[in-house]
Amino acid sequence: MRTIINSILRILQFFFVLIATALLGNVRANSQDAAASSTAAINFAIFVCALAWITVIYSLIAHVVSAVAIPIAALALDGLATLFTFISAVVLSAKLTTANCANWGSRPTDWIAFGSSDTEKRCREIQAGLVFTWFLFATFAATLFLAFKEFRRSGGSVRGPSMSQISV
């Protein structure tokens, strides 16, 4: 049952990271004269998508080829992906600060959705990318929990050696 849940979560992660990368990559590709802070936030989100790709591809390969599966590597990759995905989602949420992309008249000049010829389209793409980033965070948090349980089940420990293992 645990492997079925892990497989479903990994497949969901694959699709979520694919969609988030496509949406945020399109936002980055269509940036013409965006403010530096908004460009940095989008660049960080693209970096997080790249890290998520590495994590998802490694975990899918490790799921199929058990010789590649290293519990501490899966735990580390899932931990980093969870942390950075959460940070990226919070940063994009804070920079977007809106639920209505059609009413952007009173925004500051360095608003994240400015910097394209079609501000409303860019805002909606950022919103959609943000939603999939939050979904990605939720699936990474679940697989981090499963990776931690697998790490503990396989005899992994974060403690040091016991006194009987130290020779004097």
Buried (B, 14 or more C-beta within 10 A) or exposed (E): EEEEEBBEBBBBBBBBBBBBBBBBBBBBEBBEEBBEEBBBBBEBBBEBBEBBBEBBEBBBEBBEEEEEBBBEBBBBBBBBBBBBBBBBBBBBBEBBEBEEBEEBEEBEEEBBBBBBEEBBBBBBBBBBBBBBBBBBBBBBBBBBEBBBEBBEEEEEEEEEEEEEEEEE
